[in-house]
Amino acid sequence: MASAAFSVSSPAASAVAARSKAGPRAVPDRHSVPAYLRLVSVLGRGVSQGRSRTGCRVGITRKNFGRVMMALAVDVSRFEGVPMAPPDPILGVSEAFRADKNDLKLNLGVGAYRTEELQPYVLNVVKKAEKLMLEKGDNKEYLPIEGLAAFNKATAELLLGADNPVIKQGLVATIQSLSGTGSLRLAAAFIQRYFPEAKVIISSPTWGNHKNIFNDARVPWSEYRYYDPKTVGLDFEGMIADIEAAPEGSFVLLHGCAHNPTGIDPTPEQWEKIADVIQEKKHMPFFDVAYQGFASGSLDEDAFSVRLFVKRGMEVFVAQSYSKNLGLYSERIGAINVVCSATDVADRVKSQLKRLARPMYSNPPIHGARIVANVVGDPTMFGEWKQEMEEMAGRIKNVRQKLYDSLSAKDQSGKDWSFILRQIGMFSYTGLNKAQSDNMTDKWHVYMTKDGRISLAGLSLAKCDYLADAIIDSFHNLN
Ligand code: PLA
């Protein structure tokens, strides 16, 4: 009988099997077998028909690889058990923003740079590189699994400095990957495979997607203290104590610069101390560098933390992204670099990263890699990029200052808003709680993440007064 031949695994199909066993008297409901086996006869070619013990028509499709498939009708879905996922806390904000028809609306959710006119910005140097690429008529062949060689060279040099001995000695395993997120995910898969006992410790708070990445890779994580709401600054003692207390050999996830969401970075002296503890505890530093050049306006200054660890001879993981500093958000261009203690180690690590990448996405996209390689590899374009990046970073700093001025001038309560000036990078961590952030959106049409973070890269000088009114109202009138 046909039903006996089924290999079933879904909950709906198991229910079918159970009911079949129960015999013809099983009472059909909306989700029962007969409802969806009845329609099988309309499925046509490749479907053979028979009768189940419930007396219903059933159909099976035999694929040539020998598996027996159950042909299902449409009134009960196999996806019945799939619940609706919540909107993403960051990218979901942009969806809500797009749906709002109010002219006053402001999207300060995702960290994406806008011009003073609040328009997306394609860097001139990117347009120039793309024009050259088009003129050259480059082909679209597959890249090797590790990505474009010229990109991998350029990206490691940009991160570590072209003269860094670790590059000269071949100690860096670099794999081009799918921007910052994809690079983090690849590294997480590597940790899961080769350090199955290790856990990752991440700052509290951190970029929301970090937790998803390690969860999906099945890498256990816990948090170390980072932000102190009382001082609106770094909880340095707490951070050091928690890194010290983590099991030896933990991976310590650090934001290379422009910590997201707080905008608070350790000082150079504090970085030294952090490196001391990590070294003592034989932890592995794992840097997420998503904003090189965007914190200070200088690529070298923003790589200070990573270079400090590398200079100490430590083995280090670094994920890089060109979404923000070259405005290549949708090109998905970035890299994972693993600085190793010996050349053969770097070769082995690289071979395993490739092995992980191959079944995940095979090989990375070429367009963004060529842009980066062309810009970084050409002294004139490199200079132009640095200038444009300084301008972008400068515009964000101006907006930061203006927002502080507006808040200080308008708020009669005497609250000290100077923490905004001490924060760096794209974001300001306002201290607004969820209810207050909801008020920002519901009443003022200011879209932001519910942790109180606002992206200053999405703000214009002209909108600072309006935003200050919204913040003051939300802060003082809601708790
Ligand atoms: N790491 C950090 C700390 C980030 O803030 C982001 C992006 C990434 C990695 C990944 O960026 P990429 O994959 O595009 O290279 N964070 C954004 C966007 C700007 C996002 O959430 O995806 C943010 O709004 O926080």
Residues whose N, C-alpha, C, O or C-beta is under 5 A from the ligand:
A	BS01	PLA	I90 G109 V110 G111 L178 S179 G180 T181 G182 W207 N260 D288 A290 S321 S323 Y329
